[in-house]
Amino acid sequence: MWKYLDKDNMKQFILSLNLVSGKQSEEEQFKLLYTISNHPEKYYTKKYIMKKAGTKRRLLVPSPLLKKIQRNILNHVLKGLRISEYATAYVPNKSLKDNVSVHVGKKIVLKLDIKNFFENITFEQLYAALPSAIFPPSVKVLILKLCTYQDYLPQGAPTSPYLSNLVMKNFDTYVGNYCANQHICYTRYSDDLTFSGDFDVKRLKNKVEGFLDAMGFSLNEEKTKVLRPGNRQMITGVVVNQKLNVSKSMRKKIRQEMFFIQKYGVENHNQRTKQSLTYASLLGKINYVLFLDPQNKEFKTYQKYLKLCYNNYTKKEMNV
């Protein structure tokens, strides 16, 4: 359907996407987009952060200019494309709670992890994920060149999460429908796949693994977990055995901090323990507990106390 578009029509189509914000002329915008897309690797900086396991995660951070363009692609282009209902990460109006709430109180929880998820999403998969009915081939190539690093998805670009959901749409739909027919609950939070119910673990794992293998993915076997009611069933940091909750150790830590703050105040407590705890940081932890468990009376009391302390502290700072 796009074969009748001439060069000028295509140029206007690209400019209509509003990928460059600024005062540049249309010609300057067009030239800028193609300059970056021809050598996108020049516009990234490598950054390393420590993971909980003690290993390093590599991030590819786009330059401010490229990041701005990618945010425009995300907001003006990608967010208008539908993804699967089973995807819960990087989705507008969805949160971590959507990923875990369906798995509360289940007999079996199976957790699977896709190995090197973003790095194994290829340019070809991304090209197929963008609908041809909406985007001419040359526009798809341009958009994806602006969102990839050496033809794969870079961790650190604002567009990578949503693009990964588009690539996984068929997988999510196929696996989700299969699970629904077997009375199994399924959600995917980025590279974390979670299944719950009463089912044959080996059979389900083999089925999922076979489909992933056909897509060029593999499972991280070290992160495969089968959790039963006798275990702590934790999914993406949330306990789901009987209700949504944070871990017991986190609740205990908050209680300890509240005890000392109520007894000594935050400044004296920090001096005694050489910490840098703030009212705002502790209130954030308590708000997260109540986000998962809104009826928790104990933490509601903590929240009310800290809000009062925080407001008084803020007023005092403003008057200094």
C-alpha positions as CSV (number, residue, x, y, z in Angstrom):
1,M,0.0,0.0,0.0
2,W,3.0,2.3,0.5
3,K,4.4,1.9,-3.0
4,Y,2.7,5.0,-4.3
5,L,4.3,7.3,-1.7
6,D,7.1,9.4,-3.3
7,K,10.1,10.7,-1.5
8,D,8.5,14.0,-0.5
9,N,5.4,12.1,0.9
10,M,7.7,9.9,2.9
11,K,9.6,12.8,4.3
12,Q,6.3,14.5,5.4
13,F,5.2,11.2,7.0
14,I,8.4,11.1,9.1
15,L,8.2,14.7,10.1
16,S,4.5,14.2,11.1
17,L,5.7,11.9,13.9
18,N,7.3,14.8,15.7
19,L,10.5,13.0,16.6
20,V,12.6,16.1,16.9
21,S,11.6,18.8,19.4
22,G,13.1,22.2,18.8
23,K,13.3,25.2,16.4
24,Q,15.1,23.4,13.6
25,S,13.7,23.7,10.1
26,E,12.1,20.6,8.5
27,E,15.2,20.0,6.4
28,E,17.4,20.2,9.5
29,Q,15.1,17.8,11.5
30,F,15.2,15.3,8.6
31,K,18.9,15.5,8.3
32,L,19.4,15.1,12.0
33,L,17.3,11.9,12.2
34,Y,19.2,10.3,9.4
35,T,22.6,11.4,10.7
36,I,22.0,9.7,14.0
37,S,20.4,6.6,12.4
38,N,23.4,6.0,10.2
39,H,25.8,5.8,13.2
40,P,23.6,5.3,16.4
41,E,26.4,3.7,18.3
42,K,28.2,7.0,18.5
43,Y,25.4,8.4,20.6
44,Y,25.6,5.9,23.5
45,T,27.7,5.7,26.7
46,K,28.4,2.5,28.5
47,K,27.6,2.4,32.2
48,Y,27.9,-0.4,34.7
49,I,25.8,-0.9,37.8
50,M,26.1,-3.6,40.4
51,K,23.4,-6.3,40.7
52,K,22.3,-8.0,43.9
53,A,24.3,-11.1,43.0
54,G,27.4,-9.0,42.9
55,T,27.8,-9.1,39.1
56,K,27.7,-6.0,36.9
57,R,24.9,-5.1,34.6
58,R,25.9,-3.1,31.5
59,L,23.7,-0.2,30.5
60,L,23.9,1.7,27.2
61,V,22.8,5.2,28.0
62,P,21.8,7.4,25.0
63,S,23.0,11.0,24.7
64,P,20.5,13.7,25.8
65,L,19.7,14.4,22.1
66,L,19.1,10.7,21.2
67,K,17.2,10.1,24.5
68,K,14.9,13.1,23.6
69,I,14.2,11.6,20.2
70,Q,13.6,8.2,21.7
71,R,11.1,9.6,24.2
72,N,9.3,11.2,21.3
73,I,9.2,7.8,19.5
74,L,7.9,6.2,22.7
75,N,5.1,8.8,23.3
76,H,4.2,9.7,19.7
77,V,4.6,6.3,18.0
78,L,4.9,3.2,20.2
79,K,2.4,3.8,23.0
80,G,-0.4,3.8,20.3
81,L,0.4,0.2,19.5
82,R,-1.3,-2.5,21.4
83,I,0.5,-5.2,23.4
84,S,-0.7,-8.3,25.1
85,E,-2.8,-8.2,28.2
86,Y,-0.3,-10.6,29.9
87,A,2.5,-8.0,29.7
88,T,2.6,-6.0,33.0
89,A,6.0,-4.1,32.8
90,Y,6.4,-0.7,31.1
91,V,2.7,-0.6,30.4
92,P,0.6,2.6,31.0
93,N,-1.9,2.2,33.8
94,K,-0.3,-1.0,35.0
95,S,2.0,-1.6,37.9
96,L,3.9,-4.3,39.7
97,K,0.7,-5.1,41.5
98,D,-0.9,-6.3,38.3
99,N,2.0,-8.7,37.8
100,V,1.5,-10.5,41.1
101,S,-2.1,-10.1,42.2
102,V,-3.4,-13.0,40.1
103,H,-0.9,-15.4,41.7
104,V,-2.0,-15.0,45.3
105,G,-2.7,-18.2,47.3
106,K,-2.0,-20.7,44.4
107,K,-0.8,-24.3,44.9
108,I,2.2,-23.9,42.6
109,V,4.1,-20.9,41.5
110,L,6.6,-21.4,38.6
111,K,9.1,-18.6,37.9
112,L,11.1,-18.5,34.7
113,D,13.6,-16.0,33.5
114,I,14.7,-15.2,29.9
115,K,18.5,-15.1,29.6
116,N,20.0,-11.8,28.2
117,F,16.5,-10.7,27.2
118,F,17.1,-7.3,25.6
119,E,20.4,-8.3,23.9
120,N,18.7,-11.2,22.2
121,I,15.9,-9.2,20.6
122,T,17.1,-8.7,17.0
123,F,16.4,-6.0,14.4
124,E,14.5,-8.5,12.4
125,Q,12.1,-9.3,15.3
126,L,11.6,-5.6,15.9
127,Y,10.9,-4.9,12.2
128,A,8.3,-7.7,12.2
129,A,6.7,-6.3,15.4
130,L,6.0,-2.8,13.9
131,P,2.8,-3.2,11.9
132,S,3.3,-2.7,8.1
133,A,-0.2,-1.3,7.8
134,I,0.8,1.7,9.8
135,F,4.5,2.2,8.9
136,P,6.1,2.2,5.5
137,P,9.2,0.0,5.4
138,S,11.7,2.9,5.2
139,V,10.0,4.5,8.2
140,K,10.2,1.3,10.2
141,V,13.9,1.0,9.5
142,L,14.5,4.7,10.5
143,I,12.6,4.3,13.8
144,L,14.4,1.1,14.7
145,K,17.8,2.4,13.8
146,L,17.2,5.3,16.3
147,C,16.2,2.7,18.9
148,T,18.8,0.0,18.5
149,Y,22.5,-0.4,19.2
150,Q,24.4,-2.7,16.8
151,D,20.9,-4.1,15.7
152,Y,19.7,-5.2,19.2
153,L,17.8,-3.5,22.0
154,P,20.0,-1.5,24.3
155,Q,19.3,-1.6,28.1
156,G,19.1,2.0,29.0
157,A,17.1,3.4,26.1
158,P,13.6,4.6,27.0
159,T,12.1,2.8,24.0
160,S,13.6,-0.6,24.7
161,P,11.0,-1.8,27.3
162,Y,8.0,-1.0,25.1
163,L,9.6,-2.4,22.0
164,S,10.3,-5.7,23.9
165,N,6.6,-5.9,24.7
166,L,5.7,-5.6,21.1
167,V,8.2,-8.3,20.1
168,M,6.7,-10.6,22.8
169,K,3.1,-10.0,21.9
170,N,2.6,-13.2,20.0
171,F,4.4,-15.2,22.6
172,D,2.3,-13.7,25.4
173,T,-0.9,-14.3,23.5
174,Y,-0.1,-17.9,22.6
175,V,1.2,-18.9,26.1
176,G,-1.5,-16.9,27.9
177,N,-4.3,-18.5,25.9
178,Y,-2.8,-22.0,26.5
179,C,-2.6,-21.3,30.2
180,A,-6.1,-20.0,30.4
181,N,-7.4,-23.2,28.8
182,Q,-5.4,-25.2,31.4
183,H,-6.7,-22.9,34.3
184,I,-3.2,-21.6,34.8
185,C,-2.5,-17.9,35.6
186,Y,0.3,-16.3,33.5
187,T,1.9,-12.9,33.6
188,R,5.2,-11.5,32.2
189,Y,7.2,-8.7,33.8
190,S,9.9,-7.9,31.2
191,D,12.1,-11.1,31.3
192,D,10.3,-12.6,34.3
193,L,7.6,-15.2,33.5
194,T,5.3,-16.3,36.2
195,F,2.8,-19.2,36.2
196,S,0.5,-20.3,39.0
197,G,-2.2,-22.9,39.7
198,D,-2.2,-26.7,39.8
199,F,-0.3,-28.1,36.9
200,D,2.5,-30.3,35.6
201,V,5.5,-28.1,36.0
202,K,7.8,-30.1,33.6
203,R,5.2,-30.2,30.9
204,L,4.5,-26.4,31.1
205,K,8.2,-25.5,31.3
206,N,9.0,-27.6,28.2
207,K,6.2,-26.0,26.2
208,V,7.3,-22.5,27.2
209,E,11.0,-23.3,26.6
210,G,10.3,-24.7,23.1
211,F,8.5,-21.5,22.0
212,L,11.2,-19.3,23.4
213,D,13.8,-21.4,21.6
214,A,12.0,-20.9,18.3
215,M,12.3,-17.1,18.9
216,G,16.0,-17.3,19.6
217,F,15.7,-17.0,23.4
218,S,16.8,-19.4,26.2
219,L,15.9,-19.7,29.9
220,N,18.3,-18.8,32.7
221,E,18.1,-22.2,34.5
222,E,19.7,-20.7,37.6
223,K,16.6,-18.5,38.1
224,T,14.0,-21.2,37.5
225,K,12.0,-21.6,40.7
226,V,9.1,-23.8,41.7
227,L,7.4,-22.4,44.8
228,R,4.8,-24.3,46.8
229,P,2.7,-23.1,49.8
230,G,5.3,-24.4,52.3
231,N,7.8,-22.0,50.7
232,R,7.8,-18.2,50.6
233,Q,6.2,-17.5,47.3
234,M,7.9,-14.3,46.2
235,I,7.3,-12.8,42.7
236,T,9.3,-9.7,41.7
237,G,9.9,-8.8,45.3
238,V,6.3,-9.4,46.5
239,V,5.1,-12.2,48.7
240,V,1.9,-13.9,47.4
241,N,1.3,-16.8,49.7
242,Q,-1.9,-15.6,51.3
243,K,-2.0,-11.9,50.3
244,L,0.2,-9.3,48.7
245,N,3.0,-8.2,51.1
246,V,6.6,-7.3,51.3
247,S,9.0,-9.7,52.8
248,K,9.0,-10.4,56.6
249,S,12.5,-9.0,56.9
250,M,11.6,-5.7,55.3
251,R,8.6,-5.3,57.6
252,K,10.8,-6.1,60.6
253,K,13.4,-3.5,59.4
254,I,10.7,-0.8,59.1
255,R,9.4,-1.6,62.6
256,Q,12.9,-1.2,64.0
257,E,13.5,2.1,62.3
258,M,10.1,3.4,63.4
259,F,10.9,2.4,67.0
260,F,14.1,4.3,67.1
261,I,12.7,7.4,65.2
262,Q,9.8,7.6,67.7
263,K,12.2,7.3,70.6
264,Y,15.1,9.5,69.4
265,G,14.0,11.4,66.3
266,V,15.6,10.9,62.9
267,E,18.6,13.2,63.4
268,N,19.6,11.6,66.8
269,H,19.0,8.1,65.4
270,N,21.3,8.9,62.4
271,Q,24.0,10.2,64.7
272,R,23.8,7.1,66.9
273,T,23.9,4.6,64.0
274,K,25.9,6.7,61.4
275,Q,23.0,6.2,58.9
276,S,21.4,8.7,56.5
277,L,17.8,7.8,57.0
278,T,15.2,10.5,56.2
279,Y,11.5,10.8,56.9
280,A,10.9,10.8,53.2
281,S,12.8,7.6,52.5
282,L,11.1,5.7,55.3
283,L,7.7,7.1,54.3
284,G,8.3,5.8,50.8
285,K,8.9,2.3,52.2
286,I,5.7,2.4,54.3
287,N,3.7,3.7,51.3
288,Y,4.9,0.8,49.3
289,V,3.8,-1.7,52.0
290,L,0.4,0.0,52.0
291,F,0.2,0.0,48.2
292,L,0.4,-3.8,48.4
293,D,-1.7,-4.2,51.6
294,P,-3.9,-1.1,51.9
295,Q,-5.7,-2.4,55.0
296,N,-2.6,-2.9,57.2
297,K,-3.5,-0.9,60.3
298,E,0.0,-1.0,61.8
299,F,1.6,0.6,58.8
300,K,-1.3,3.1,58.4
301,T,-0.3,4.3,61.9
302,Y,3.3,4.6,60.9
303,Q,2.3,6.5,57.8
304,K,0.2,9.0,59.7
305,Y,3.0,9.6,62.3
306,L,5.7,10.1,59.6
307,K,3.6,12.4,57.5
308,L,3.2,14.6,60.5
309,C,6.9,14.5,61.3
310,Y,7.8,15.2,57.6
311,N,5.5,18.2,57.4
312,N,6.9,19.6,60.6
313,Y,10.4,19.0,59.5
314,T,9.7,20.7,56.1
315,K,8.2,23.8,57.8
316,K,11.2,24.0,60.1
317,E,13.6,23.8,57.1
318,M,11.7,26.6,55.3
319,N,12.0,28.9,58.3
320,V,15.7,28.5,58.7
